[in-house]
Amino acid sequence: MKLSNKTYDFLKWVALIALPAFQVFWLTVGKVWDFPYLTEIGATIGATGLFIAALLGLSSKNFTDGAVIPEEEKSLADDWDEPLEGGEEE
């Protein structure tokens, strides 16, 4: 399944911003107003955000594993394997 950039960005915002913020809001306001099933719903919100974030991380990894890296970027990545000047390689 392919996600458009817009869909990916929206789901990333939901997982990393909206759900954690709503979880804190729910737990805080719920404690003040004595909402029923406070902990259960708060944990479900957090687990949902984590699940979406994990799926997006997997999607991102699969996308970058299949990506074609331009030659100039490959040479920059290869430089990271070389030891620093004056340092010894272990």
N, C-alpha and C positions, 0 to 999 in steps of 0.2 A: 504494500500500500504506500503510495506516495502522498506526502503532505505538501501543500503549497507553502511558500515562505510566510504568507499571511497567517495561515492556519497554525503553522509551527510557532510563530512568534506569539500568537494569541494563547496557545496552550502553554507555552513557556511562561507567559505572564500570569496565567491562572495558577500554574503549579508553584511558581517562585514568589509571587507577590500576593495575589488575591486570596488564595486558600489559607496561607499562613496568617495573613492579616485578619481574615474572617474567623479563623480558629481562635486567635487571641481575643478578638471582639466577643465571640460567643462565650468563651470561658469567663471573661471578665464580667460582662453584662449578666450572664446566666447566674453567676455567683451572687450578684447584687439582688437580682429578681427571683432567685431560687427556682430556676428552670428545672424541669424534670429531665432525667437522663443526660445531665450536663457532661459528665466525663465521657460517656459512651459516644455522644454526638461529636464532642471535641476530638476524641481519638479517631473517629471515622473521617472527619474533615482532614486531619493531619495525615492519615494513611492514604487518603485519596490523592492529596497533593504529592506525597512521596511516590505513589504508584505512577502518576502522570509524569513526574520528573524522571523517574527511572526509565520509562518507555521513551521519553524524548532523548535521554542520554544514549540509549541503545540506537535509536533512529539516527542521531547525530554521528555516532561512531560508525554505523554502517554507511552513512553518506560519505564521511571523510575517508573511509577505507577504500571506497571505490572512486575517489576523486583523482583527477589527473593534476599533478603538481607541476607547475611551470619550471623549466630548467634553472632559472635564476633563484627560485625558492629552494630547490633541491640542494644547490651549492651552499646556501645558508644553513640548511639543516645538517649537512655533512660537517660543517665547521664545529658544531657542538660536540662532536666525538673527539676532537683533537684536544690535547692537554693545553693548559694555559702556558704562556711564555714563561720560561724559567722554572716551571713546575715539572715534577717527574710523574710519569704515569705509573700507577701501582699495578 
